[in-house]
Amino acid sequence: MITNPQSGTRIDEVAAGIYRICTPLDVIPGGFTFNSYLIADEEPLLFHTGYKKLFPLTAEAVATVLPIDRLRWVGGSHFEADEFGALNEFLTAAPNATAFGAEVGVMTSLNDFGVRPAKPLAEGEVLTVGRHRLQWVNTPHVPHGWDCGVLFDHTTATLLCGDLFTQPGATAPPVTESEILTASEQMRGMLDYYAHARATTPILERLASLQPSMLACQHGSAYRGDCAALLRELAGRIEASAGA
């Protein structure tokens, strides 16, 4: 559903109780999408705030599902402007909300940036927000950022995977069952945003072992399909390019 015709911002339920909020921006040729994910539950959670300048658009989309002041958790995969830029705006609009992130991210960034203290999530820690059980997985330097991590929703088998499988373009459908690795690898070839850490393959295998049925990507479409196979194929591509 389009929530702002001028910006093209839209919100769509991509899994039970999980909503993709998408705003396209003309930041690269062909455009690029910036996605936040709202989990509507007893303790609503927003994964990625978007840029500070996008706050009115993201908040407008959240409000089509639930009052913004009901938000209880606001976090992201790692500390960058498109993940946490509007954090304080959301914390102000939702007085009972708590920021969250990796222990490293809370220590190095969030507790300085945020208007109130954040909750550090340890490896494997689970946030139960109602029906949804969300497990934090540390993914340092995958694809980038010392503080990088992802959330796996055991209830819907959705992996909120941050910048993994970033796809270019401004008109990506909310959900696709077509493979997204080709577009993602084209993006990596154009602007290599991977850290190429020694632990990349084991981390991707750890994510594959969760057997997600959906990848909730921050840029581009969410992917529904054999996500474990896609994660393992990505690991192989990265290993091959490193060897080359």
N, C-alpha and C positions, 0 to 999 in steps of 0.2 A: 504494500500500500504506500503510495506517495504521500508523504507528510508535509513536504514543502515543494511546490511546483517550481519555484524560482531556482532553488539550489539543486533540485532533483533528489533530495534526501528521501529515503524510503525505509520502511520497517516491514519485515516479513518473518513469520514463524518458521524456522528451518528444522526444528525438532520440538518435541512436546515441551512447551513452556520456555523455549529458547528462541529469542528474537534477534535477527541480524538487522542492525541499524547501519545504513550505508549512505555516505555522501561522496559523490564523484567530484574530483578537483582536476583542473587542467595544469598539473605540475610536471608532466612529461608528455611527449608527443602521443596522442591517442587517449590521454587522460589516465586517471588512476583512482581507485576507490579506497575509501577509508572506512573500516567497519568497526563498530562496537557491538558487543553481544549482551543482551539483557536476559537474565534468568528470572522469570516471574514466579515467585514462590512465597512462602511465609516470610522469608528474609531475602528480599529481592537483591540481586547482585548484578553489577555492571562490570563487564570485562573490557577494558580500554575506554578511556574518556573521550578520545579524540583531541584534536588541537583545541587550545583555549578559544580560538576564534570560531570554532564549530559548536561551542557549548549551546547557544540558543537553538541550533538545529537538532542536535542530539537530544537535548532536554525536551524539545517539542515532540520528538518521536517517542521518547520514553513515556511521555504523558498520555499517549494514545493507548497505552497498555495499563499503566498504573500511575498514581500520583507520585511525582518525583521525590516528595519528602518521605516516601515509604522506603526509599533505598536504604539497605542496611550494610552492604559491602560494595566497595569501589576499588578496583585494582587493575592490574595488567601484567603482561609477560616480562617487561623490562622497562627501564626508565629512559624514555624518549618522549618528545613532545606529542607525537600522535598517540602514544599510549597513556600519558599522564598529564598532558598540557592543561586540561580543564578540571583537574582533580579538585582544586580548591573551590571552584565554582559549584561542583557537585556536593562537596562537603558542606558548603554554606547552604545550599538549597535543601539538603537532607541532613538535619541536625543530628540524627541518630546513626548516620553512616560512618563506617570505619574503613580507612584505606587498607589495602593489603598488597603484599608482594613477597618476593624471596627474602630470606633473612639478610643476604648481602645487600639487596636493593633497599630494604628498610634502613639498614645501618648506614649506607653510603649516600642515599638520596632522599627517600620518602620522608624520613623523620625531620629532615631539614626543610624540605619543600612544602610539606603539608601543613595545614593550619592546626591540625591536631595529630597525635601519635598514630602510627600505622601498626597493623598486626603483621609480624613476620611469620611466614609459613615455612615450616621445616619440610625437608624431603619426605614425601609420603603422607603428610598431614592432610586430614580430610575436614572440609567444611560441609556440614549438613545444614542446608538452608530451608529445609522442608522436605519435599519429595526428592529433591536433587541432592546427591552426595558427590561432592567435588573434591578430587584428590590433586594436591599440588605435586608436580614433578620438576625437579631442578634440571635445567638443560643449559648449563653454562657454556657460552660461546656458540650455541646452536639455536638459530643461525649466527647470532652475534650477541654480545653483551655478557659481561661477567655475572650479572644478576638475572640472567634469562631463566624463565621457567614457563610451564604451561599448566592448564587445569584440565583434568579428565572427569567428565560427568559420568559416573557409573550408572546413573538412572537411564540415560538415553544413549550411552556409549559414544558421546560426542567429545572430541578432543578440541579444546579451545587452544589452537596451536600457534597463535601470534603470527610472526613473520614467516613461518614455514609455508612453502608453496605460494609465495607471493605471485600474483598474476597481474599483468598490466591491463589497461583498458578501462573505459568509463562506463560500459554498458553490460557488465557481467551479470548474468541472472543470479538471483539469490541463492539457488542451489543448482548444482549440476551433477550429473552422473557420467559425464564425459571426462576422460582423464585430464588432469590439470598439470601434470608434470612437464609436458612440452612447453606450455606457456610459462611455467615457473622457471624452467631452465633457460628459456629465452631471456627472461628478466635477469637471471643471474649472469648470463653472458653479457648483457648490456651494462649492468652495474652490479659487480660481484659484491654482495652484501654478506657473504658467509665468512666466518672467522677461520674455518679449516683447522679446527682444534684436533688434537690427537684422539680425543674421546668422542668425536662426532658419530662414528658408526655404532659404538656401544649405546650412545644416548638414543639414536634413532631406533635401534633394536629394542631398547627399553620401551619406547613409545609404541612400537609395533606389537609388542607382547601384550599390551592392554587390549588389543583387538577392537580399536575404535571402528564404528560404522559411519561416522561423519567427522570430517575435518572442518572446523569452523575457522577459516582463514581470515586474517585481518585485512588483506588486500585481495580482492577478487571474489569469486563465488565460493560458497561452502561446497564441499565435495561429499557426496554420498556414494559409498561403494566399498571395495576391498582396500581399506585404508592401510592395513598392515603391509600388503604387497606394495603399495605406493611408497610407503616410508622406506621399505627395504630397497626398492628400486632407486630412490633418491640417494640412499647411502652408497649404493654401487656406483652411481653417476659421480658422486663426490670423490670417491676413492679413485675412480678411473681418471678424473680430471687432475687430481693431485699427483697421480703417477705420471701423467703426461707432462 
